[in-house]
Amino acid sequence: MKNLLLSTAIMNVTDAILTMIGIKAGEIIEANPVMAWAYDVHPLFFLTIKILLTLVLLMLIPHLRFPLKRVITGSIILAFCGYVFVHGLHVTWLGMWVGLW
C-alpha cells in the first residue's frame, strides 16, 4: 500500500508539472475546473495546491483506522488508475509536441 501511495503522490506531482508545461506550450488545457481556476490564479498556486493535497494525504494515511481506511485505500487505487490514464495522455501530447508521431 505504501508503494501505491508513493507512486500516486509522485504521479500527482509529475502530472502538475507536465500539465503546466502543456498549458504553457498551448498544447493542452486543464480538464479539472477547480484546478483550471487555480492555474488561472497563478501557475505556482496551482502547483502549490497539488503538492499540498499530496502531502496532506501522505501525512493522514498512517493515522486512519478501519473502515475509513478501506474507503481511502479504494480512493487511492482509483486515483492511481486515473493518473496512469492521465500520464498516457501526457505521453501522447508530448510525443506529438516533439514530433515523435
ABEGO torsion letter per residue (X at the ends): XAAAAAAAAAAAAAAAAAAAAAAAAGABBBABAAAAAAAAABAAAAAAAAAAAAAAAAAAAAABBOAAAAAAAAAAAAAAAAAAAAAAAAAAAAAAAAGAX
